[in-house]
Amino acid sequence: MLVDTFLRKREESNNPIKVGVVGAGEMGKGLINQIHKHTPGMEVTVTYSRNIEKALESYQLAGIDNFRIVESLDELNESLNLGISSITQDINLLIKCENLDLLVDMTGSMEFSTQVTYEAIMNKRNILSFNAELDATVGPILKRMADGAGTRYSIAEGDQPGCTLNLYRFVKNMGFEPLVCGNIKGMLDHYRNPDTQKAFAESWGMSPYMATNFADGTKVAFEQACIANATGMKVGKRGMYGFESKEHIDKLTHLYDVDELKKLGGVVDFIVGPKPGPGVFVYATAKDPHSIKYLDYGKLGKGPLYSFYIPYHLLFFEIPTSIVRMVDLGDDICSAKAGPVVEVVAVAKKNLKKGDKLDDIGGFTAYGICENSESARKENLLPMGLINDCILLNDVAKDQVITFDDVKCPQDKLLYELWSKQHTLFSGEDQ
């Protein structure tokens, strides 16, 4: 494993990777703890949090007792030179600090994350995101901007897209052709809302909207769109196939038609209920007769599809590996290869009336499903990432897709501006 070798060299030479953490919620707290306690050769140099108390709790959990609360770039640089970690409520300090190797966005907020990522790229800062929703919505243009600025942008391991891309690359590197990149889901109910998910959310210290995003299928749609845009794969139908089964994932290759998969160039999908879960899988085919012989010998069966899976994704535990890959190896974990291939579009969660305001992702008004970008743009469908604060101009029935013609979108947001530029930039380009 290369990553531990690079970290050991940094530890031995007293040259740790200097990380700026954006956000001290549950995931940010976990990352801070993971870096400080368990990752030699890396340090949390500075943490941004709107709520100082959350940052202080994170440092206390991790055992970081040598720190300062800073309000200026001079104070931050002084602390850095003294080897003292910092906490700040000014995000601009992280963006302007030239001595940080990488920023990690752990906030999960759409508009704020857009602003942080955009400003980081404009200031030539490497940025690693734990926000699949953002990447699925404007990842292609962020990646194009980062390439143009000579910096790096990617989403991280630990969430399904990064873990799936690791498996995809592993399978492809052995000479096999990945045809399905899949997500193993435990359950799905499009009509869950923050009220139904409140108790679960409180038990894990997360917001009810975040918990709903997981349960109503929107999260898996965003995750699979990220993978599609990174690989060029499509969806077999609107909403993905979404098969249900209690069988082991190895036993479900028969659900897919290989000729159809090849015609589409591979698909992203999810299956509800199989073992082991949670996790991710790749179904691939092989052409080499010698490979086919020894895949059978290795108990992977006779094909034509072969199953490879990882029975977990490990949240913030895996992010330090992503940091090393980006900083020391120049390796993006999961980012769009070109323009959008698959988008997440909004569907009414209940009967909606003209004049209603759409709430945020994981809310009461809409859930997200995957659609091929070509179809989504042809039908003028509203991206799920843009729904917050849109006002309905028409009645929309439950389970009906929402179009731009149905809403008035707030156009003063950077997220909307970048999505519009992305649409213009990639229109007509071959994906």
C-alpha positions in Angstrom: 0.0 0.0 0.0 1.7 3.2 -1.2 -0.1 5.6 1.1 1.4 4.3 4.4 4.9 4.5 2.8 4.4 8.2 1.9 3.0 9.0 5.3 5.9 7.3 7.0 8.4 9.3 4.9 6.7 12.5 5.9 6.6 11.6 9.5 10.3 10.7 9.5 11.2 13.9 7.8 8.9 16.0 10.0 7.1 17.3 7.0 3.4 16.5 7.6 0.7 17.2 5.0 -1.0 20.3 6.3 -4.8 20.0 6.1 -7.5 22.7 6.4 -10.8 21.2 7.5 -14.0 23.0 6.6 -16.8 22.2 9.0 -16.8 20.6 12.4 -20.1 18.6 12.3 -20.2 14.9 12.8 -18.2 14.0 9.7 -15.7 16.9 10.2 -15.3 15.9 13.9 -14.6 12.3 12.8 -12.0 13.4 10.2 -10.2 15.6 12.7 -10.0 12.7 15.2 -8.8 10.3 12.5 -6.0 12.6 11.3 -4.7 13.7 14.8 -4.9 10.3 16.5 -4.3 7.8 13.7 -2.5 9.4 10.7 1.2 10.0 11.2 2.7 12.3 8.6 -0.5 14.5 8.5 -1.8 17.3 10.7 -5.0 19.3 11.1 -3.5 22.8 10.6 -6.7 24.8 10.8 -10.4 24.1 11.2 -13.2 26.4 10.0 -16.5 26.3 11.8 -19.3 28.8 12.0 -19.9 27.5 15.5 -16.7 27.7 17.6 -18.1 25.4 20.2 -18.3 22.6 17.6 -14.7 23.1 16.6 -13.7 23.1 20.3 -15.6 19.8 20.9 -13.8 18.3 17.8 -10.4 19.3 19.1 -11.2 18.0 22.6 -12.3 14.6 21.2 -9.2 14.3 19.1 -6.9 15.4 22.0 -5.7 18.6 20.3 -4.8 20.8 23.2 -2.3 23.1 21.6 -4.4 25.4 19.4 -5.4 29.0 18.9 -8.6 30.8 17.8 -7.4 33.1 15.0 -9.0 36.0 13.3 -6.4 37.1 10.7 -4.1 35.6 8.1 -1.1 36.8 10.1 -2.3 35.0 13.2 -2.9 31.8 11.2 0.5 31.9 9.6 2.2 32.5 12.9 0.4 29.6 14.5 1.4 27.4 11.5 5.0 28.4 11.8 4.9 27.5 15.5 3.3 24.1 14.9 0.1 25.1 16.6 -3.3 24.2 15.2 -5.9 26.9 14.7 -9.7 27.4 14.7 -11.4 30.2 12.9 -14.8 31.5 11.9 -13.4 33.2 8.8 -13.4 30.8 5.8 -11.3 33.2 3.8 -8.3 32.5 6.0 -8.2 28.8 4.8 -8.6 29.9 1.2 -5.9 32.5 1.3 -3.4 30.6 3.4 -0.6 29.5 1.0 0.9 27.0 3.4 -1.9 24.5 3.4 -1.5 21.5 1.2 -5.2 20.8 0.8 -8.7 21.8 2.0 -11.3 19.2 2.9 -14.9 20.4 2.7 -17.0 18.4 5.2 -19.9 20.8 5.5 -22.6 19.2 3.2 -24.2 22.5 2.5 -24.9 23.2 -1.2 -24.5 26.9 -1.6 -21.7 27.3 1.0 -19.8 24.3 -0.4 -20.1 25.8 -3.9 -18.6 29.1 -2.7 -15.8 27.4 -0.8 -14.9 25.1 -3.7 -15.1 27.9 -6.3 -12.9 30.3 -4.2 -10.4 27.5 -3.4 -10.0 26.7 -7.1 -9.7 30.4 -8.0 -6.9 30.7 -5.4 -5.2 27.5 -6.7 -5.9 25.5 -3.6 -6.3 21.8 -3.8 -9.8 20.9 -2.5 -11.2 17.5 -1.6 -15.0 17.3 -1.2 -17.2 15.0 0.9 -20.3 16.4 -0.9 -21.7 14.1 -3.5 -24.7 16.4 -4.0 -22.4 19.2 -5.1 -20.3 17.1 -7.4 -23.4 15.5 -9.1 -24.8 19.0 -9.7 -21.8 21.1 -10.8 -18.8 18.7 -10.6 -18.1 18.8 -14.3 -17.5 22.5 -14.4 -15.6 22.5 -11.1 -13.3 19.9 -12.5 -12.8 21.8 -15.7 -12.0 25.0 -13.7 -9.6 23.2 -11.5 -7.7 21.8 -14.4 -7.5 25.2 -16.0 -6.2 26.7 -12.7 -3.6 24.0 -12.3 -5.0 22.7 -9.1 -6.9 19.6 -8.0 -10.6 19.0 -7.2 -12.1 15.6 -6.3 -14.6 13.9 -4.1 -13.2 11.6 -1.4 -13.1 7.9 -0.5 -15.3 6.9 2.4 -18.5 7.7 0.6 -19.9 5.4 -2.2 -18.6 7.2 -5.3 -14.9 7.2 -4.2 -15.1 3.6 -3.0 -16.8 2.5 -6.2 -14.2 4.3 -8.4 -11.4 2.5 -6.5 -13.1 -0.8 -7.3 -13.8 0.2 -10.9 -10.2 1.1 -11.5 -9.0 -2.1 -9.8 -11.2 -4.3 -12.0 -10.4 -2.4 -15.2 -6.7 -2.6 -14.5 -6.9 -6.4 -14.6 -8.1 -6.2 -18.1 -11.8 -6.7 -17.4 -14.6 -4.4 -18.8 -16.8 -2.9 -16.0 -20.4 -2.8 -17.1 -22.3 -2.1 -13.9 -21.2 0.2 -11.0 -23.7 -0.5 -8.3 -24.7 0.6 -4.8 -26.1 -1.9 -2.2 -29.0 -0.2 -0.5 -30.7 -1.4 2.7 -34.0 0.3 2.1 -35.7 3.0 0.0 -38.9 5.0 0.5 -39.3 8.0 -1.7 -41.9 9.5 0.8 -39.8 9.7 3.9 -39.4 13.3 5.3 -37.7 15.1 8.2 -40.6 14.3 10.5 -40.4 10.5 9.9 -36.6 10.6 10.2 -36.3 12.9 13.2 -35.6 10.1 15.8 -33.1 8.4 13.7 -31.3 11.6 12.9 -31.1 12.6 16.6 -29.7 9.2 17.5 -26.7 9.8 15.2 -26.3 13.6 15.7 -27.3 14.4 12.1 -29.9 16.7 10.7 -33.3 15.3 9.8 -32.8 16.5 6.2 -29.6 14.6 5.9 -31.3 11.4 7.3 -34.2 11.9 4.8 -31.7 12.3 1.9 -30.4 8.8 2.7 -33.9 7.2 3.1 -35.8 8.7 0.2 -33.3 7.6 -2.5 -32.0 11.1 -3.3 -28.6 10.3 -1.9 -28.1 7.2 -3.9 -29.1 9.1 -7.0 -26.5 11.8 -6.3 -23.8 9.1 -5.6 -24.5 7.2 -8.8 -24.5 10.4 -10.9 -21.0 11.2 -9.6 -19.9 7.7 -10.7 -21.6 8.1 -14.1 -19.9 11.4 -14.7 -16.5 10.0 -13.7 -16.8 6.9 -15.9 -19.1 7.8 -18.8 -21.7 5.2 -17.8 -25.4 6.0 -18.1 -28.6 4.8 -16.5 -30.6 2.0 -18.1 -33.9 3.9 -17.4 -35.1 7.0 -15.5 -34.5 6.3 -11.8 -32.1 3.4 -12.5 -33.3 -0.2 -12.5 -33.3 -0.4 -8.7 -33.8 -4.2 -8.4 -34.8 -5.7 -5.1 -33.4 -9.0 -3.8 -32.3 -10.8 -0.6 -29.7 -12.8 -2.4 -26.0 -12.3 -2.1 -24.7 -9.7 -4.6 -22.6 -12.4 -6.3 -25.8 -14.2 -7.3 -27.5 -11.3 -9.1 -25.5 -10.9 -12.2 -28.4 -12.5 -14.1 -30.5 -9.4 -13.5 -28.6 -7.6 -16.3 -28.5 -8.1 -20.1 -24.9 -8.0 -21.2 -25.7 -6.8 -24.7 -27.9 -4.0 -23.4 -25.1 -3.0 -20.9 -22.6 -2.9 -23.7 -24.9 -0.9 -25.9 -25.2 1.8 -23.2 -21.5 1.7 -22.4 -22.2 0.4 -18.9 -24.7 1.6 -16.3 -24.8 2.9 -12.8 -27.5 1.3 -10.6 -28.5 0.2 -7.2 -30.0 -3.0 -5.7 -32.1 -2.9 -2.5 -31.7 -5.6 0.1 -28.9 -7.9 -1.1 -26.1 -9.2 1.1 -23.6 -8.0 2.1 -24.6 -4.5 2.9 -24.0 -1.7 2.9 -21.4 -1.7 0.2 -20.6 -1.2 -3.5 -20.2 -3.6 -6.4 -18.9 -3.7 -10.0 -20.1 -6.3 -12.5 -17.6 -6.8 -15.3 -17.0 -9.0 -18.3 -13.8 -10.6 -19.7 -12.7 -11.4 -23.2 -9.4 -13.2 -22.7 -10.0 -17.0 -22.6 -7.2 -17.4 -20.2 -8.7 -14.8 -17.9 -12.1 -16.5 -18.2 -10.6 -19.9 -17.2 -8.9 -18.6 -14.1 -11.9 -16.4 -13.0 -13.8 -19.7 -12.9 -10.9 -21.3 -10.9 -11.0 -18.3 -8.5 -14.7 -19.1 -7.8 -16.1 -16.1 -9.7 -18.1 -18.3 -11.9 -18.4 -18.8 -15.7 -19.6 -15.3 -16.6 -20.5 -13.5 -18.7 -20.7 -11.1 -15.8 -18.3 -11.4 -12.9 -19.0 -9.9 -9.5 -16.6 -7.7 -7.5 -17.7 -6.0 -4.3 -16.6 -4.1 -1.2 -19.0 -4.8 1.7 -18.6 -1.3 3.4 -17.7 2.3 2.9 -15.9 3.8 5.9 -16.8 7.5 6.0 -14.1 9.8 7.4 -11.8 6.8 8.2 -10.8 6.6 4.5 -10.4 10.4 3.8 -6.7 10.6 4.9 -5.9 8.1 2.2 -7.6 10.4 -0.3 -5.6 13.3 1.0 -2.3 11.5 0.4 -3.4 10.4 -3.0 -4.2 14.0 -4.1 -1.2 15.8 -2.4 1.6 13.3 -2.9 0.5 11.2 -5.8 -1.4 13.7 -7.9 -4.3 11.3 -8.1 -8.0 12.3 -8.2 -10.3 9.9 -6.5 -13.6 10.6 -8.3 -14.2 13.6 -10.6 -16.0 14.1 -13.9 -14.1 13.1 -17.0 -16.0 15.7 -19.2 -19.5 17.1 -19.1 -22.6 15.7 -17.3 -23.6 12.2 -18.4 -26.2 11.6 -15.7 -28.1 14.2 -13.7 -30.3 14.0 -10.6 -33.7 15.5 -11.3 -36.4 16.5 -8.9 -39.7 14.6 -8.5 -42.7 15.8 -6.4 -42.9 14.0 -3.1 -46.6 15.0 -2.8 -49.2 17.0 -4.7 -47.7 20.5 -4.9 -49.6 23.7 -5.6 -48.8 26.8 -7.6 -47.1 29.2 -5.2 -45.5 26.5 -3.0 -41.8 26.9 -2.1 -39.6 23.9 -2.6 -37.5 23.1 0.4 -34.0 21.6 0.5 -32.6 18.2 -0.4 -34.0 15.6 2.0 -37.1 17.7 2.7 -40.9 17.5 2.5 -41.4 18.5 -1.2 -39.2 16.5 -3.6 -37.0 13.5 -4.0 -34.2 13.0 -6.6 -33.8 10.3 -9.3 -31.2 9.8 -12.0 -31.7 10.6 -15.6 -29.4 10.6 -18.6 -28.3 14.2 -19.1 -29.3 14.2 -22.8 -32.9 13.4 -21.8 -32.9 15.7 -18.8 -31.9 18.7 -20.9 -34.3 17.8 -23.7 -37.2 17.8 -21.2 -35.9 20.8 -19.3 -35.9 18.9 -16.0 -35.1 20.7 -12.8 -31.9 19.4 -11.2 -32.4 18.3 -7.6 -29.4 20.3 -6.5 -31.1 23.6 -7.4 -34.5 23.0 -5.8 -34.0 25.0 -2.6 -36.3 28.1 -2.5 -37.7 27.6 -6.0 -41.3 28.8 -6.2 -43.8 26.7 -8.2 -45.5 28.4 -11.1 -47.7 25.4 -11.8 -49.4 22.6 -9.9 -47.3 19.5 -9.9 -48.7 16.1 -9.1 -47.1 13.6 -6.7 -44.4 11.5 -8.5 -44.3 13.9 -11.4 -40.9 15.2 -12.5 -40.5 19.0 -12.0 -39.3 21.1 -14.9 -37.7 24.6 -15.1 -41.0 25.7 -16.7 -42.7 24.7 -13.4 -40.6 26.9 -11.2 -39.0 30.3 -10.6 -35.5 29.7 -9.4 -33.5 32.1 -7.3 -30.8 33.1 -9.7 -28.6 35.1 -7.3 -26.9 31.9 -6.0 -23.4 30.9 -7.2 -24.6 27.3 -7.5 -27.3 28.3 -10.1 -24.7 30.5 -11.9 -22.2 27.6 -12.2 -24.9 25.1 -13.3 -26.0 27.5 -16.0 -22.4 28.0 -17.2 -21.9 24.3 -17.1 -24.9 23.7 -19.3 -23.7 26.2 -21.8 -20.1 25.0 -21.7 -20.8 21.4 -22.3 -23.8 21.7 -24.7 -23.0 19.9 -27.9 -19.8 18.2 -26.5 -19.5 14.5 -26.9 -19.6 12.8 -23.5 
